[in-house]
Amino acid sequence: MKKKLFILLAVLLLGAVIFAAALPSILKSQGLHPDYTGPSYEVPNGRALIITTSHAVLNKPGETKGKKTGVFGSELSVPYYDFQDAGMSVDVASIKGGAIPIDPMSYRFMIITDADKRSRKDDKFQEQVQNSLKIDDVDFTQYDIVFLAGGWGAAYDLGQSDVLATKISEAYYGSDAIIGGVCHGPLGLVKAKDENGGLLIAGRKMTGVTDKQIDELKINYTPLHPESALRAAGVIFEANTAKRDLFATHVVVDDEGRFVTGQNQNSGHVTAHEMMKLVAEAQ
């Protein structure tokens, strides 16, 4: 009896190990973090600014404690290396400056991307993440691309920041910068104003995390939800769906060609390359 039980446990353990080893490939086959297969662009001497959250706790209203969160790793690392590999210099800024919180979920074995792995061994990247620029001190008009990274932390501070809203408007009117982001990142656009005091993004086609995906992940107590907030700002919201929206992806370029937004963590590569395409075409 004991021998049979031992064999059964050994078989179950082996099955669990095989499943765990296969899980990253299974998730990828369903659409998580797809490889980029589109055209590449060279942007020598270009400058890109990536902006992230400074919020580190997934807390409900009235709470100060909760699970660790922040920027979702690949939503920072993927555009960072796409821009860098295209010949651009990349600066990293955050709402408060200093150390950027990275959601520990980003680095779980079944989710971590090649860009994340590269970033963890990159001293320059780590230096920028630990000592990010404070957005107050950055002139957005000096950049060709302004990219807003997402993650749950962004729901707490990107859309609430008057400084960020002003900087986005300055970048739009004071330069030819291509502006955008993925997932919760586009929340950083919702308060930006146009020259008449209206909302800058009203009437534009955009995307971000869907309410459906938030419901599926059951983290619906954050202060702002991208789909709802973008629609409230007058955006013509677009998105794709799937059996599980975790595996959906969609990228939108607005009609003017100034804003590029991606639906979620699966949209990083295409969003970054569409932004570089617009910069390259304007050179």
N, C-alpha and C positions, 0 to 999 in steps of 0.2 A: 504493500500500500504506500509506504513512504517513498519507495523507488518511483512508483507511478506519479505520485504527487510532485516529486523532484523533477521528473521528466516534463510534466505539464507546465510547471513554473518556468523551466528552462526554455520550453517552446514559446511560452507567452513573452518571456523576456526577450528572446531573439526576435520575435515578431514586432515587439515594441521598438527595438533598436533599428530594425529594417525600416519600419514606418517612419521613425524620427529622421533617419538618414534620407529618406525619400521625400519628406514633407516639403522642404524648400522647392524641389522640382515640381511637386504637385501643385503648390500654390502658384508658382510661376506659370505653369501650363494653364492655369485658370485665369491668368491675366495680371497677377501681382508683379509690380516692378518689371514691365516688359523691357527687353533690350531695344535700343534705338537702331533702326534700320534705314532711316531716311538720309537725305543729303546733309553733308557737313559744310560748314562755312568757316572761312578764315577772317578774323577781325584783328589784324595786327595793330598794336598800339591802342586798341579800344580799352575802355574802362567800364567795369561792371560793379555795381553796389548791391550786395545782398543784405536784406534787413530781416531781423528775426524778433521774436518775442523775448521779453525778459521775465515772463511769468513762469514759475517753476512748480506750481501745485495745482492739481486738479481738484478744486474745492467747490462745494456748493455754496449758494448765497448764505452769508452769515457765518461761514466756516473759515478758519485760517489754516487748517490742516487737511491733508488729503494725499492721494498718490502722487508721486513725482511725475511731472510732465515737462513741457517746454516745446522747442521746435522739434519736428519729426526729423530724425537724422538725415534721411535721404533727400528731404526737401531743401536742405542746405547743401549737402555734399554733392548731389547730382548736378545742380546748376553750377556750383563752384568749379567743378572739374571740367564740365562742358565749356564754360567760358574760358577757363585757364588754358585748356588744350587747344582752343581756337586762337590763342595768341593774346587774349585780353588779360589785363591786370585786374585783380578782384579784391575789393575791400568788403569787410563784414562789419555791419553795424547792428545795434539793437536799441530798443526803446530806452533803456537805462544805461547802456554801455557796460563794459566789464564782462564778466563771465556769463556766457550764454548757457542756459539750461537745455540739455538735450534729453528728450523723452527716452528713458531706458528701454521702452518697448522697441525702439528703433533697432536695437542691437541684438534682439533675440535671434537665435540661430536660423529660424525659419523665415525671418523677415529681412535681416541685414543685407545690404546691397554691396556690390563691389566697390562703389564709391565710398560707402561708409568704411569698409575695411581699409581702403587707401587712406582715408582721412585720419584714421586712428594711428597711422604710422607716419603721418606728415607733420613734421615739427612746425612748419610755417602755418599750416591750417590750424593746428592746436593753439598756436600763439594768438592767432586772430580770434579764435573762439573764446579763449580765456581773457582776452583784452580787447573785446570788440569796441568799436567806436560808438559814442553816444550820438543818436540821430540829431540832437540839438546842435552838435558841432560839425556836422557834415553839410557841404554844399552839394545838393543833389544835382544841380545844373552842370556839374563837371563830369557827369557820367553819361555814357552812351546807353546803358541799361540800368534800370532800377528794378530789382527783383524782390518780391515779398514772399518769404518762405512761410510755410504753414505749420501745422501741428496744433494740438489742443490749447497750448499756451497762448497762441495768437488770438484766441477768442476772448481773452481777458484784457488785452492791451493795444493791439494794433488798431482796431476800429474805434477805440476810445481816445486815442492820442490826437490832441489838437495840433501838436508839433508835427507829427507825421502827416496829417492832413494838409497843413500849410506847405510842408516840404514837397509833397506830391504835386500840389498846384504850382509851386515854383518850378519844379522840374518840367512840368507840362508846358508852361508859358515861357519859361526862361531858357529852354534848351530844346533839342530834338530828341531827347531821351525816349527810349521805348520803355514803357512801364507795365508791370504785371506781376504775376506770381501764381502760386498753386495752392489748392486745398483751402485752408483758413487764411492764407496770405492776402487774398483780395479784400478781406475785411479792412485792410489798411487804406483802401480807396474810398470807403463809403462816406467819409466826412469832407473829402476834398472839395473845394468850391471853384466854380468858374468865375469869370470876370464880372458877372452880374450878380454874384452872391448865391447862385443856384448850385446844385450838386453837379460836379464835373462829370460824373459817370452816368448821369441820367440819360436814357435813350440809347445807350451803347450796349452792344452784345457782349456778354461776359459769362463766365462760369465760376464755379467753386464747389465746395463740398455740398452735396444735396441733403435736404432734410431726411430723405429716405435712408441715406447712409448713416446719418447721425442716429436715427431711430434703430437701425440694425445694430449699431455698436453700443447702443444704450447709454450714451453719454450725452444726454440732452438737457443737462442743467447748466451748461456753460452760458455766459452772458449773451453771446451773439452766435447765431447760426448763419453761415455764409449765404445759403440760398435765400433765406428769409430777409437778411439784412441787405443783400444786393437788390432783391426785388423791391424792398422798401425805398431804396435809393433811386429807383426808376430804371434799373437795368433790365434789358431784355435777356432774361436768363435762359441759358441753354445747358443741357447736360445729356449724357447717355445713361442708360440703366442696364442692369444685368440681374441675374437671379439674386446675386448679392452685390450691392453697389461698391463693395470693397474692391471688386474686380473690374468696375467700369472705368472708362477714361474718356476725356474729351478736352480739346483745346480750342479756344476761340480767339480769333484776331478781330478786333473791332473794325468797322468800315473805314475809319480814318487811318488805321494802321499805326496807332500809337499805344494801344493796350493789348497785351496778350495774357490770357488767363487759362489755367489748367484746373481740371475738376478735382484732382486729388493726388495722392502720392505716386500714382501710376503715370502722371502726366508731366513729370519733371523734365525728362529729356526733350520731348517734343516742344514744350513751352520754351525752354532755353534756346533750342535751335530756331524756332520761329522768331524769337526776339532777335537773334543774331542775323537771321536772314534779312529782316527789315533794316538792321543797321548796315549790313553789307551792301544792300541795294541802294542805300542813300549815300554811300561813300563815292 
